[in-house]
Amino acid sequence: MKIALVGYGKMGHMIEKCAKDAGHEVVATIDVMAKDATNIVPAGDGKAVADAVKNSGAEGVIEFSHPTAVLGNLNALIPLGLPVVVGTTGWAKSEGEIAELCKKTCGTAMRSSNFSIGVNMFYKIVEEAAKIMAEYSDYDVAVWEAHHNQKADSPSGTALEVARRIMLGNKSKTQMVFDAFHEKPKANELHVSSTRVGFVPGTHTVFFDSPADEIELTHRARSRGGFAKGAVVALEKLAAKLASGELEKGRLYGMSDLF
């Protein structure tokens, strides 16, 4: 497959390597500042991004840019009609808007807060554990995540998905809280806390805490390699399922639709 990469930082370079190792051709690397990108575009210029993708002859797009750029990029890329895999986080509140754009333009995108197979297994484990632990009122639950100090958003998209899975399993938790507490937390609040430090690729921990003991479930990424490979596999699967008719064009999909 001919692939265009939108966002050519550390993650973009790693995705490029994984794509080439898998036998794909990377026909464009697009960024606002990376000197080794094939196309350097002005910040916020979605049309320039779309034109670069169109002119490259790409058959699919992987978008790993920046939370401030992702919506502009998607608004320009989705109408091209190519399968678009989105790894940039920080736009969860706009998912409805992007899903509507897919429907209106017959474009197709797939989003995930984390493409790692291990993380997606972690989601399932957390949801099941939350369901089991919800039967025991002594146990409270919270989420903590840590990433490197170059990550531009918090909480991470992965942490938000972990929290959502907890709330699916434990119906007593109905509200996520991210900010500092200035009063005693309410029983329905699920606290999601973040740390940004050094070079941490990504750590996510769920605490089930009671007066008697504590249970911790942790996923700790060793490198970004799993994320990069997962993004390439996601584009392969999205393109294949669209071609076979297993998935319809005009929708915004998630990891569970592909795997």
Buried (B, 14 or more C-beta within 10 A) or exposed (E): BBBBBBBBBBBBBBBBBBBEEBEBEBBBBBBBEBEEBBBBBEEEBBEBBBBBBBEBEBBBBBBBBBBBBBBBBBBBBBBBEBBBBBBBBBBBEBEEEBBEBBEEBEBBBBBBBBBBBEBBEBBEEBBEBBBEBBEEEEBBBBBBBBBBEEBEBBBBBBBBBBBBBBBBBBEEBEEBBBEEEEEEEEEEBBBBBBEBEEEBBBBBBBBBBEEEEEEEBEBEBEEBBBBBBBBBBBBBBBBBBBEEEEBEBBBBBBBEBBE
